[in-house]
């Protein structure tokens, strides 16, 4: 499923980005047999040993470069069932991370980002999603409380 700036653009206000962020739920066997082949067909530079290492690491995020452009693909490996919503991009069917989970992820990024002015895009994305998409605000608030990001969310809501 698509996440990051493209998902924020889908739910909120379009903005430019130099990468595509996706979350995949895949087994190690499937990664080695299917995912790597698909990435190569898409003309991404694939280091199989690095992908395997990232897949087995704590953070599970890999960045792959496109062979022909300055763009990159960030793959986030997930072991949990993906909470996604059907959508499209350039007329093609796809899945996006739910707006609630996207907001929660961006709140965690805002909390972790130092200096705070580097988190402005994430804060703008959250405001735009809240303004232009129907979200389950109660769910977001409950989870934000668990993440200790509720104060950030409430500040953003006050300025929507």
Chimera marker file (.cmm) of the C-alpha trace (Angstrom):
<marker_set name="trace">
<marker id="1" x="0.000" y="0.000" z="0.000" r="1" g="1" b="0" radius="0.5"/>
<marker id="2" x="1.111" y="3.558" z="-0.651" r="1" g="1" b="0" radius="0.5"/>
<marker id="3" x="2.021" y="5.783" z="2.301" r="1" g="1" b="0" radius="0.5"/>
<marker id="4" x="4.032" y="8.971" z="2.831" r="1" g="1" b="0" radius="0.5"/>
<marker id="5" x="3.726" y="12.060" z="0.640" r="1" g="1" b="0" radius="0.5"/>
<marker id="6" x="1.759" y="10.335" z="-2.121" r="1" g="1" b="0" radius="0.5"/>
<marker id="7" x="-0.859" y="9.094" z="0.346" r="1" g="1" b="0" radius="0.5"/>
<marker id="8" x="-0.934" y="12.522" z="2.010" r="1" g="1" b="0" radius="0.5"/>
<marker id="9" x="-1.472" y="14.078" z="-1.426" r="1" g="1" b="0" radius="0.5"/>
<marker id="10" x="-4.285" y="11.609" z="-2.127" r="1" g="1" b="0" radius="0.5"/>
<marker id="11" x="-6.114" y="12.449" z="1.114" r="1" g="1" b="0" radius="0.5"/>
<marker id="12" x="-5.102" y="16.093" z="1.490" r="1" g="1" b="0" radius="0.5"/>
<marker id="13" x="-3.335" y="18.580" z="-0.756" r="1" g="1" b="0" radius="0.5"/>
<marker id="14" x="-1.046" y="17.416" z="-3.584" r="1" g="1" b="0" radius="0.5"/>
<marker id="15" x="2.633" y="18.208" z="-3.113" r="1" g="1" b="0" radius="0.5"/>
<marker id="16" x="5.876" y="17.256" z="-4.783" r="1" g="1" b="0" radius="0.5"/>
<marker id="17" x="8.083" y="14.467" z="-3.551" r="1" g="1" b="0" radius="0.5"/>
<marker id="18" x="11.216" y="12.713" z="-4.784" r="1" g="1" b="0" radius="0.5"/>
<marker id="19" x="10.252" y="9.286" z="-3.499" r="1" g="1" b="0" radius="0.5"/>
<marker id="20" x="7.440" y="6.791" z="-3.287" r="1" g="1" b="0" radius="0.5"/>
<marker id="21" x="6.835" y="5.182" z="0.103" r="1" g="1" b="0" radius="0.5"/>
<marker id="22" x="5.119" y="1.799" z="0.253" r="1" g="1" b="0" radius="0.5"/>
<marker id="23" x="4.349" y="-0.641" z="3.019" r="1" g="1" b="0" radius="0.5"/>
<marker id="24" x="4.443" y="-4.314" z="2.095" r="1" g="1" b="0" radius="0.5"/>
<marker id="25" x="3.504" y="-7.396" z="4.032" r="1" g="1" b="0" radius="0.5"/>
<marker id="26" x="5.543" y="-10.177" z="2.565" r="1" g="1" b="0" radius="0.5"/>
<marker id="27" x="7.173" y="-13.375" z="3.763" r="1" g="1" b="0" radius="0.5"/>
<marker id="28" x="10.911" y="-13.837" z="3.355" r="1" g="1" b="0" radius="0.5"/>
<marker id="29" x="10.308" y="-16.534" z="0.724" r="1" g="1" b="0" radius="0.5"/>
<marker id="30" x="7.905" y="-14.321" z="-1.227" r="1" g="1" b="0" radius="0.5"/>
<marker id="31" x="10.322" y="-11.392" z="-0.980" r="1" g="1" b="0" radius="0.5"/>
<marker id="32" x="13.131" y="-13.452" z="-2.446" r="1" g="1" b="0" radius="0.5"/>
<marker id="33" x="11.040" y="-14.992" z="-5.214" r="1" g="1" b="0" radius="0.5"/>
<marker id="34" x="8.445" y="-12.336" z="-6.164" r="1" g="1" b="0" radius="0.5"/>
<marker id="35" x="9.220" y="-8.906" z="-4.743" r="1" g="1" b="0" radius="0.5"/>
<marker id="36" x="12.845" y="-8.762" z="-5.851" r="1" g="1" b="0" radius="0.5"/>
<marker id="37" x="11.888" y="-9.819" z="-9.388" r="1" g="1" b="0" radius="0.5"/>
<marker id="38" x="9.181" y="-7.130" z="-9.549" r="1" g="1" b="0" radius="0.5"/>
<marker id="39" x="11.591" y="-4.474" z="-8.279" r="1" g="1" b="0" radius="0.5"/>
<marker id="40" x="14.120" y="-5.401" z="-10.965" r="1" g="1" b="0" radius="0.5"/>
<marker id="41" x="11.450" y="-5.297" z="-13.681" r="1" g="1" b="0" radius="0.5"/>
<marker id="42" x="10.581" y="-1.795" z="-12.423" r="1" g="1" b="0" radius="0.5"/>
<marker id="43" x="14.234" y="-0.855" z="-13.088" r="1" g="1" b="0" radius="0.5"/>
<marker id="44" x="15.179" y="-0.287" z="-9.471" r="1" g="1" b="0" radius="0.5"/>
<marker id="45" x="18.695" y="-0.992" z="-8.272" r="1" g="1" b="0" radius="0.5"/>
<marker id="46" x="18.312" y="-4.054" z="-6.055" r="1" g="1" b="0" radius="0.5"/>
<marker id="47" x="20.932" y="-5.349" z="-3.627" r="1" g="1" b="0" radius="0.5"/>
<marker id="48" x="19.444" y="-8.687" z="-2.545" r="1" g="1" b="0" radius="0.5"/>
<marker id="49" x="21.743" y="-9.112" z="0.456" r="1" g="1" b="0" radius="0.5"/>
<marker id="50" x="20.892" y="-5.627" z="1.716" r="1" g="1" b="0" radius="0.5"/>
<marker id="51" x="17.155" y="-6.235" z="1.289" r="1" g="1" b="0" radius="0.5"/>
<marker id="52" x="17.432" y="-9.500" z="3.193" r="1" g="1" b="0" radius="0.5"/>
<marker id="53" x="19.369" y="-7.729" z="5.969" r="1" g="1" b="0" radius="0.5"/>
<marker id="54" x="16.788" y="-4.931" z="6.172" r="1" g="1" b="0" radius="0.5"/>
<marker id="55" x="13.934" y="-7.442" z="6.163" r="1" g="1" b="0" radius="0.5"/>
<marker id="56" x="15.437" y="-9.098" z="9.257" r="1" g="1" b="0" radius="0.5"/>
<marker id="57" x="16.328" y="-5.830" z="11.034" r="1" g="1" b="0" radius="0.5"/>
<marker id="58" x="14.434" y="-3.892" z="13.704" r="1" g="1" b="0" radius="0.5"/>
<marker id="59" x="13.564" y="-0.910" z="11.467" r="1" g="1" b="0" radius="0.5"/>
<marker id="60" x="12.686" y="-2.810" z="8.259" r="1" g="1" b="0" radius="0.5"/>
<marker id="61" x="12.930" y="0.148" z="5.853" r="1" g="1" b="0" radius="0.5"/>
<marker id="62" x="14.865" y="-0.087" z="2.586" r="1" g="1" b="0" radius="0.5"/>
<marker id="63" x="15.533" y="2.674" z="0.052" r="1" g="1" b="0" radius="0.5"/>
<marker id="64" x="15.976" y="1.674" z="-3.581" r="1" g="1" b="0" radius="0.5"/>
<marker id="65" x="17.143" y="3.966" z="-6.353" r="1" g="1" b="0" radius="0.5"/>
<marker id="66" x="15.627" y="4.097" z="-9.810" r="1" g="1" b="0" radius="0.5"/>
<marker id="67" x="18.095" y="3.232" z="-12.585" r="1" g="1" b="0" radius="0.5"/>
<marker id="68" x="16.989" y="6.079" z="-14.858" r="1" g="1" b="0" radius="0.5"/>
<marker id="69" x="15.853" y="8.958" z="-12.619" r="1" g="1" b="0" radius="0.5"/>
<marker id="70" x="16.765" y="10.663" z="-9.331" r="1" g="1" b="0" radius="0.5"/>
<marker id="71" x="13.670" y="9.143" z="-7.689" r="1" g="1" b="0" radius="0.5"/>
<marker id="72" x="13.688" y="6.508" z="-4.962" r="1" g="1" b="0" radius="0.5"/>
<marker id="73" x="11.355" y="3.910" z="-3.517" r="1" g="1" b="0" radius="0.5"/>
<marker id="74" x="11.179" y="3.422" z="0.248" r="1" g="1" b="0" radius="0.5"/>
<marker id="75" x="9.858" y="-0.005" z="1.196" r="1" g="1" b="0" radius="0.5"/>
<marker id="76" x="8.618" y="-0.509" z="4.732" r="1" g="1" b="0" radius="0.5"/>
<marker id="77" x="8.300" y="-4.204" z="5.571" r="1" g="1" b="0" radius="0.5"/>
<marker id="78" x="5.395" y="-5.030" z="7.869" r="1" g="1" b="0" radius="0.5"/>
<marker id="79" x="4.575" y="-8.250" z="9.660" r="1" g="1" b="0" radius="0.5"/>
<marker id="80" x="1.075" y="-7.028" z="10.580" r="1" g="1" b="0" radius="0.5"/>
<marker id="81" x="-2.083" y="-7.111" z="8.490" r="1" g="1" b="0" radius="0.5"/>
<marker id="82" x="-2.156" y="-3.937" z="6.382" r="1" g="1" b="0" radius="0.5"/>
<marker id="83" x="-4.930" y="-1.474" z="7.204" r="1" g="1" b="0" radius="0.5"/>
<marker id="84" x="-5.551" y="-0.060" z="3.745" r="1" g="1" b="0" radius="0.5"/>
<marker id="85" x="-8.101" y="1.729" z="1.601" r="1" g="1" b="0" radius="0.5"/>
<marker id="86" x="-8.679" y="1.153" z="-2.120" r="1" g="1" b="0" radius="0.5"/>
<marker id="87" x="-7.889" y="4.051" z="-4.432" r="1" g="1" b="0" radius="0.5"/>
<marker id="88" x="-6.134" y="4.812" z="-7.687" r="1" g="1" b="0" radius="0.5"/>
<marker id="89" x="-3.085" y="6.615" z="-8.979" r="1" g="1" b="0" radius="0.5"/>
<marker id="90" x="-2.891" y="7.771" z="-12.600" r="1" g="1" b="0" radius="0.5"/>
<marker id="91" x="-6.021" y="5.707" z="-13.258" r="1" g="1" b="0" radius="0.5"/>
<marker id="92" x="-4.492" y="2.492" z="-11.928" r="1" g="1" b="0" radius="0.5"/>
<marker id="93" x="-6.096" y="0.732" z="-8.965" r="1" g="1" b="0" radius="0.5"/>
<marker id="94" x="-3.969" y="0.641" z="-5.839" r="1" g="1" b="0" radius="0.5"/>
<marker id="95" x="-4.201" y="0.724" z="-2.064" r="1" g="1" b="0" radius="0.5"/>
<marker id="96" x="-3.366" y="3.571" z="0.302" r="1" g="1" b="0" radius="0.5"/>
<marker id="97" x="-2.634" y="3.501" z="3.996" r="1" g="1" b="0" radius="0.5"/>
<marker id="98" x="-5.790" y="4.622" z="5.810" r="1" g="1" b="0" radius="0.5"/>
<marker id="99" x="-5.864" y="8.348" z="6.591" r="1" g="1" b="0" radius="0.5"/>
<marker id="100" x="-6.035" y="7.556" z="10.321" r="1" g="1" b="0" radius="0.5"/>
<marker id="101" x="-2.873" y="5.410" z="10.251" r="1" g="1" b="0" radius="0.5"/>
<marker id="102" x="-1.137" y="7.944" z="8.016" r="1" g="1" b="0" radius="0.5"/>
<marker id="103" x="-1.908" y="10.771" z="10.445" r="1" g="1" b="0" radius="0.5"/>
<marker id="104" x="-0.654" y="8.662" z="13.362" r="1" g="1" b="0" radius="0.5"/>
<marker id="105" x="2.581" y="7.847" z="11.506" r="1" g="1" b="0" radius="0.5"/>
<marker id="106" x="3.113" y="11.516" z="10.675" r="1" g="1" b="0" radius="0.5"/>
<marker id="107" x="2.434" y="12.501" z="14.301" r="1" g="1" b="0" radius="0.5"/>
<marker id="108" x="5.170" y="10.076" z="15.402" r="1" g="1" b="0" radius="0.5"/>
<marker id="109" x="7.517" y="11.633" z="12.828" r="1" g="1" b="0" radius="0.5"/>
<marker id="110" x="6.726" y="15.151" z="14.081" r="1" g="1" b="0" radius="0.5"/>
<marker id="111" x="7.415" y="14.027" z="17.645" r="1" g="1" b="0" radius="0.5"/>
<marker id="112" x="10.767" y="12.484" z="16.647" r="1" g="1" b="0" radius="0.5"/>
<marker id="113" x="11.979" y="15.260" z="14.334" r="1" g="1" b="0" radius="0.5"/>
<marker id="114" x="14.573" y="17.707" z="15.615" r="1" g="1" b="0" radius="0.5"/>
<marker id="115" x="14.672" y="20.628" z="14.916" r="1" g="1" b="0" radius="0.5"/>
<marker id="116" x="10.904" y="21.040" z="14.770" r="1" g="1" b="0" radius="0.5"/>
<marker id="117" x="10.984" y="23.209" z="11.636" r="1" g="1" b="0" radius="0.5"/>
<marker id="118" x="12.037" y="20.079" z="9.712" r="1" g="1" b="0" radius="0.5"/>
<marker id="119" x="8.597" y="18.583" z="10.521" r="1" g="1" b="0" radius="0.5"/>
<marker id="120" x="6.623" y="21.348" z="8.786" r="1" g="1" b="0" radius="0.5"/>
<marker id="121" x="5.696" y="19.193" z="5.755" r="1" g="1" b="0" radius="0.5"/>
<marker id="122" x="4.361" y="16.440" z="8.001" r="1" g="1" b="0" radius="0.5"/>
<marker id="123" x="2.344" y="18.962" z="10.005" r="1" g="1" b="0" radius="0.5"/>
<marker id="124" x="0.955" y="20.523" z="6.802" r="1" g="1" b="0" radius="0.5"/>
<marker id="125" x="0.065" y="17.035" z="5.528" r="1" g="1" b="0" radius="0.5"/>
<marker id="126" x="-1.845" y="16.253" z="8.739" r="1" g="1" b="0" radius="0.5"/>
<marker id="127" x="-3.771" y="19.554" z="8.570" r="1" g="1" b="0" radius="0.5"/>
<marker id="128" x="-4.700" y="18.919" z="4.925" r="1" g="1" b="0" radius="0.5"/>
<marker id="129" x="-5.850" y="15.354" z="5.569" r="1" g="1" b="0" radius="0.5"/>
<marker id="130" x="-7.988" y="16.549" z="8.492" r="1" g="1" b="0" radius="0.5"/>
<marker id="131" x="-9.479" y="19.298" z="6.329" r="1" g="1" b="0" radius="0.5"/>
<marker id="132" x="-10.198" y="17.333" z="3.139" r="1" g="1" b="0" radius="0.5"/>
<marker id="133" x="-10.812" y="13.723" z="4.231" r="1" g="1" b="0" radius="0.5"/>
<marker id="134" x="-13.341" y="12.086" z="6.459" r="1" g="1" b="0" radius="0.5"/>
<marker id="135" x="-11.420" y="10.508" z="9.341" r="1" g="1" b="0" radius="0.5"/>
<marker id="136" x="-12.302" y="8.697" z="12.535" r="1" g="1" b="0" radius="0.5"/>
<marker id="137" x="-11.004" y="11.409" z="14.860" r="1" g="1" b="0" radius="0.5"/>
<marker id="138" x="-11.846" y="9.416" z="17.999" r="1" g="1" b="0" radius="0.5"/>
<marker id="139" x="-9.644" y="6.550" z="16.823" r="1" g="1" b="0" radius="0.5"/>
<marker id="140" x="-6.819" y="8.950" z="16.002" r="1" g="1" b="0" radius="0.5"/>
<marker id="141" x="-7.061" y="10.662" z="19.395" r="1" g="1" b="0" radius="0.5"/>
<marker id="142" x="-7.100" y="7.342" z="21.265" r="1" g="1" b="0" radius="0.5"/>
<marker id="143" x="-4.019" y="6.068" z="19.451" r="1" g="1" b="0" radius="0.5"/>
<marker id="144" x="-2.253" y="9.442" z="19.634" r="1" g="1" b="0" radius="0.5"/>
<marker id="145" x="-2.724" y="9.375" z="23.414" r="1" g="1" b="0" radius="0.5"/>
<marker id="146" x="-0.944" y="5.967" z="23.477" r="1" g="1" b="0" radius="0.5"/>
<marker id="147" x="1.889" y="7.400" z="21.342" r="1" g="1" b="0" radius="0.5"/>
<marker id="148" x="2.156" y="10.565" z="23.484" r="1" g="1" b="0" radius="0.5"/>
<marker id="149" x="1.364" y="12.657" z="20.400" r="1" g="1" b="0" radius="0.5"/>
<marker id="150" x="-2.133" y="13.836" z="21.356" r="1" g="1" b="0" radius="0.5"/>
<marker id="151" x="-0.856" y="17.337" z="22.228" r="1" g="1" b="0" radius="0.5"/>
<marker id="152" x="0.613" y="17.667" z="18.713" r="1" g="1" b="0" radius="0.5"/>
<marker id="153" x="-2.672" y="16.530" z="17.158" r="1" g="1" b="0" radius="0.5"/>
<marker id="154" x="-4.717" y="18.938" z="19.254" r="1" g="1" b="0" radius="0.5"/>
<marker id="155" x="-2.458" y="21.848" z="18.276" r="1" g="1" b="0" radius="0.5"/>
<marker id="156" x="-2.872" y="20.928" z="14.605" r="1" g="1" b="0" radius="0.5"/>
<marker id="157" x="-6.658" y="20.556" z="14.921" r="1" g="1" b="0" radius="0.5"/>
<marker id="158" x="-6.846" y="23.999" z="16.495" r="1" g="1" b="0" radius="0.5"/>
<marker id="159" x="-5.177" y="25.423" z="13.373" r="1" g="1" b="0" radius="0.5"/>
<marker id="160" x="-7.202" y="23.610" z="10.653" r="1" g="1" b="0" radius="0.5"/>
<link id1="1" id2="2" r="1" g="1" b="0" radius="0.2"/>
<link id1="2" id2="3" r="1" g="1" b="0" radius="0.2"/>
<link id1="3" id2="4" r="1" g="1" b="0" radius="0.2"/>
<link id1="4" id2="5" r="1" g="1" b="0" radius="0.2"/>
<link id1="5" id2="6" r="1" g="1" b="0" radius="0.2"/>
<link id1="6" id2="7" r="1" g="1" b="0" radius="0.2"/>
<link id1="7" id2="8" r="1" g="1" b="0" radius="0.2"/>
<link id1="8" id2="9" r="1" g="1" b="0" radius="0.2"/>
<link id1="9" id2="10" r="1" g="1" b="0" radius="0.2"/>
<link id1="10" id2="11" r="1" g="1" b="0" radius="0.2"/>
<link id1="11" id2="12" r="1" g="1" b="0" radius="0.2"/>
<link id1="12" id2="13" r="1" g="1" b="0" radius="0.2"/>
<link id1="13" id2="14" r="1" g="1" b="0" radius="0.2"/>
<link id1="14" id2="15" r="1" g="1" b="0" radius="0.2"/>
<link id1="15" id2="16" r="1" g="1" b="0" radius="0.2"/>
<link id1="16" id2="17" r="1" g="1" b="0" radius="0.2"/>
<link id1="17" id2="18" r="1" g="1" b="0" radius="0.2"/>
<link id1="18" id2="19" r="1" g="1" b="0" radius="0.2"/>
<link id1="19" id2="20" r="1" g="1" b="0" radius="0.2"/>
<link id1="20" id2="21" r="1" g="1" b="0" radius="0.2"/>
<link id1="21" id2="22" r="1" g="1" b="0" radius="0.2"/>
<link id1="22" id2="23" r="1" g="1" b="0" radius="0.2"/>
<link id1="23" id2="24" r="1" g="1" b="0" radius="0.2"/>
<link id1="24" id2="25" r="1" g="1" b="0" radius="0.2"/>
<link id1="25" id2="26" r="1" g="1" b="0" radius="0.2"/>
<link id1="26" id2="27" r="1" g="1" b="0" radius="0.2"/>
<link id1="27" id2="28" r="1" g="1" b="0" radius="0.2"/>
<link id1="28" id2="29" r="1" g="1" b="0" radius="0.2"/>
<link id1="29" id2="30" r="1" g="1" b="0" radius="0.2"/>
<link id1="30" id2="31" r="1" g="1" b="0" radius="0.2"/>
<link id1="31" id2="32" r="1" g="1" b="0" radius="0.2"/>
<link id1="32" id2="33" r="1" g="1" b="0" radius="0.2"/>
<link id1="33" id2="34" r="1" g="1" b="0" radius="0.2"/>
<link id1="34" id2="35" r="1" g="1" b="0" radius="0.2"/>
<link id1="35" id2="36" r="1" g="1" b="0" radius="0.2"/>
<link id1="36" id2="37" r="1" g="1" b="0" radius="0.2"/>
<link id1="37" id2="38" r="1" g="1" b="0" radius="0.2"/>
<link id1="38" id2="39" r="1" g="1" b="0" radius="0.2"/>
<link id1="39" id2="40" r="1" g="1" b="0" radius="0.2"/>
<link id1="40" id2="41" r="1" g="1" b="0" radius="0.2"/>
<link id1="41" id2="42" r="1" g="1" b="0" radius="0.2"/>
<link id1="42" id2="43" r="1" g="1" b="0" radius="0.2"/>
<link id1="43" id2="44" r="1" g="1" b="0" radius="0.2"/>
<link id1="44" id2="45" r="1" g="1" b="0" radius="0.2"/>
<link id1="45" id2="46" r="1" g="1" b="0" radius="0.2"/>
<link id1="46" id2="47" r="1" g="1" b="0" radius="0.2"/>
<link id1="47" id2="48" r="1" g="1" b="0" radius="0.2"/>
<link id1="48" id2="49" r="1" g="1" b="0" radius="0.2"/>
<link id1="49" id2="50" r="1" g="1" b="0" radius="0.2"/>
<link id1="50" id2="51" r="1" g="1" b="0" radius="0.2"/>
<link id1="51" id2="52" r="1" g="1" b="0" radius="0.2"/>
<link id1="52" id2="53" r="1" g="1" b="0" radius="0.2"/>
<link id1="53" id2="54" r="1" g="1" b="0" radius="0.2"/>
<link id1="54" id2="55" r="1" g="1" b="0" radius="0.2"/>
<link id1="55" id2="56" r="1" g="1" b="0" radius="0.2"/>
<link id1="56" id2="57" r="1" g="1" b="0" radius="0.2"/>
<link id1="57" id2="58" r="1" g="1" b="0" radius="0.2"/>
<link id1="58" id2="59" r="1" g="1" b="0" radius="0.2"/>
<link id1="59" id2="60" r="1" g="1" b="0" radius="0.2"/>
<link id1="60" id2="61" r="1" g="1" b="0" radius="0.2"/>
<link id1="61" id2="62" r="1" g="1" b="0" radius="0.2"/>
<link id1="62" id2="63" r="1" g="1" b="0" radius="0.2"/>
<link id1="63" id2="64" r="1" g="1" b="0" radius="0.2"/>
<link id1="64" id2="65" r="1" g="1" b="0" radius="0.2"/>
<link id1="65" id2="66" r="1" g="1" b="0" radius="0.2"/>
<link id1="66" id2="67" r="1" g="1" b="0" radius="0.2"/>
<link id1="67" id2="68" r="1" g="1" b="0" radius="0.2"/>
<link id1="68" id2="69" r="1" g="1" b="0" radius="0.2"/>
<link id1="69" id2="70" r="1" g="1" b="0" radius="0.2"/>
<link id1="70" id2="71" r="1" g="1" b="0" radius="0.2"/>
<link id1="71" id2="72" r="1" g="1" b="0" radius="0.2"/>
<link id1="72" id2="73" r="1" g="1" b="0" radius="0.2"/>
<link id1="73" id2="74" r="1" g="1" b="0" radius="0.2"/>
<link id1="74" id2="75" r="1" g="1" b="0" radius="0.2"/>
<link id1="75" id2="76" r="1" g="1" b="0" radius="0.2"/>
<link id1="76" id2="77" r="1" g="1" b="0" radius="0.2"/>
<link id1="77" id2="78" r="1" g="1" b="0" radius="0.2"/>
<link id1="78" id2="79" r="1" g="1" b="0" radius="0.2"/>
<link id1="79" id2="80" r="1" g="1" b="0" radius="0.2"/>
<link id1="80" id2="81" r="1" g="1" b="0" radius="0.2"/>
<link id1="81" id2="82" r="1" g="1" b="0" radius="0.2"/>
<link id1="82" id2="83" r="1" g="1" b="0" radius="0.2"/>
<link id1="83" id2="84" r="1" g="1" b="0" radius="0.2"/>
<link id1="84" id2="85" r="1" g="1" b="0" radius="0.2"/>
<link id1="85" id2="86" r="1" g="1" b="0" radius="0.2"/>
<link id1="86" id2="87" r="1" g="1" b="0" radius="0.2"/>
<link id1="87" id2="88" r="1" g="1" b="0" radius="0.2"/>
<link id1="88" id2="89" r="1" g="1" b="0" radius="0.2"/>
<link id1="89" id2="90" r="1" g="1" b="0" radius="0.2"/>
<link id1="90" id2="91" r="1" g="1" b="0" radius="0.2"/>
<link id1="91" id2="92" r="1" g="1" b="0" radius="0.2"/>
<link id1="92" id2="93" r="1" g="1" b="0" radius="0.2"/>
<link id1="93" id2="94" r="1" g="1" b="0" radius="0.2"/>
<link id1="94" id2="95" r="1" g="1" b="0" radius="0.2"/>
<link id1="95" id2="96" r="1" g="1" b="0" radius="0.2"/>
<link id1="96" id2="97" r="1" g="1" b="0" radius="0.2"/>
<link id1="97" id2="98" r="1" g="1" b="0" radius="0.2"/>
<link id1="98" id2="99" r="1" g="1" b="0" radius="0.2"/>
<link id1="99" id2="100" r="1" g="1" b="0" radius="0.2"/>
<link id1="100" id2="101" r="1" g="1" b="0" radius="0.2"/>
<link id1="101" id2="102" r="1" g="1" b="0" radius="0.2"/>
<link id1="102" id2="103" r="1" g="1" b="0" radius="0.2"/>
<link id1="103" id2="104" r="1" g="1" b="0" radius="0.2"/>
<link id1="104" id2="105" r="1" g="1" b="0" radius="0.2"/>
<link id1="105" id2="106" r="1" g="1" b="0" radius="0.2"/>
<link id1="106" id2="107" r="1" g="1" b="0" radius="0.2"/>
<link id1="107" id2="108" r="1" g="1" b="0" radius="0.2"/>
<link id1="108" id2="109" r="1" g="1" b="0" radius="0.2"/>
<link id1="109" id2="110" r="1" g="1" b="0" radius="0.2"/>
<link id1="110" id2="111" r="1" g="1" b="0" radius="0.2"/>
<link id1="111" id2="112" r="1" g="1" b="0" radius="0.2"/>
<link id1="112" id2="113" r="1" g="1" b="0" radius="0.2"/>
<link id1="113" id2="114" r="1" g="1" b="0" radius="0.2"/>
<link id1="114" id2="115" r="1" g="1" b="0" radius="0.2"/>
<link id1="115" id2="116" r="1" g="1" b="0" radius="0.2"/>
<link id1="116" id2="117" r="1" g="1" b="0" radius="0.2"/>
<link id1="117" id2="118" r="1" g="1" b="0" radius="0.2"/>
<link id1="118" id2="119" r="1" g="1" b="0" radius="0.2"/>
<link id1="119" id2="120" r="1" g="1" b="0" radius="0.2"/>
<link id1="120" id2="121" r="1" g="1" b="0" radius="0.2"/>
<link id1="121" id2="122" r="1" g="1" b="0" radius="0.2"/>
<link id1="122" id2="123" r="1" g="1" b="0" radius="0.2"/>
<link id1="123" id2="124" r="1" g="1" b="0" radius="0.2"/>
<link id1="124" id2="125" r="1" g="1" b="0" radius="0.2"/>
<link id1="125" id2="126" r="1" g="1" b="0" radius="0.2"/>
<link id1="126" id2="127" r="1" g="1" b="0" radius="0.2"/>
<link id1="127" id2="128" r="1" g="1" b="0" radius="0.2"/>
<link id1="128" id2="129" r="1" g="1" b="0" radius="0.2"/>
<link id1="129" id2="130" r="1" g="1" b="0" radius="0.2"/>
<link id1="130" id2="131" r="1" g="1" b="0" radius="0.2"/>
<link id1="131" id2="132" r="1" g="1" b="0" radius="0.2"/>
<link id1="132" id2="133" r="1" g="1" b="0" radius="0.2"/>
<link id1="133" id2="134" r="1" g="1" b="0" radius="0.2"/>
<link id1="134" id2="135" r="1" g="1" b="0" radius="0.2"/>
<link id1="135" id2="136" r="1" g="1" b="0" radius="0.2"/>
<link id1="136" id2="137" r="1" g="1" b="0" radius="0.2"/>
<link id1="137" id2="138" r="1" g="1" b="0" radius="0.2"/>
<link id1="138" id2="139" r="1" g="1" b="0" radius="0.2"/>
<link id1="139" id2="140" r="1" g="1" b="0" radius="0.2"/>
<link id1="140" id2="141" r="1" g="1" b="0" radius="0.2"/>
<link id1="141" id2="142" r="1" g="1" b="0" radius="0.2"/>
<link id1="142" id2="143" r="1" g="1" b="0" radius="0.2"/>
<link id1="143" id2="144" r="1" g="1" b="0" radius="0.2"/>
<link id1="144" id2="145" r="1" g="1" b="0" radius="0.2"/>
<link id1="145" id2="146" r="1" g="1" b="0" radius="0.2"/>
<link id1="146" id2="147" r="1" g="1" b="0" radius="0.2"/>
<link id1="147" id2="148" r="1" g="1" b="0" radius="0.2"/>
<link id1="148" id2="149" r="1" g="1" b="0" radius="0.2"/>
<link id1="149" id2="150" r="1" g="1" b="0" radius="0.2"/>
<link id1="150" id2="151" r="1" g="1" b="0" radius="0.2"/>
<link id1="151" id2="152" r="1" g="1" b="0" radius="0.2"/>
<link id1="152" id2="153" r="1" g="1" b="0" radius="0.2"/>
<link id1="153" id2="154" r="1" g="1" b="0" radius="0.2"/>
<link id1="154" id2="155" r="1" g="1" b="0" radius="0.2"/>
<link id1="155" id2="156" r="1" g="1" b="0" radius="0.2"/>
<link id1="156" id2="157" r="1" g="1" b="0" radius="0.2"/>
<link id1="157" id2="158" r="1" g="1" b="0" radius="0.2"/>
<link id1="158" id2="159" r="1" g="1" b="0" radius="0.2"/>
<link id1="159" id2="160" r="1" g="1" b="0" radius="0.2"/>
</marker_set>
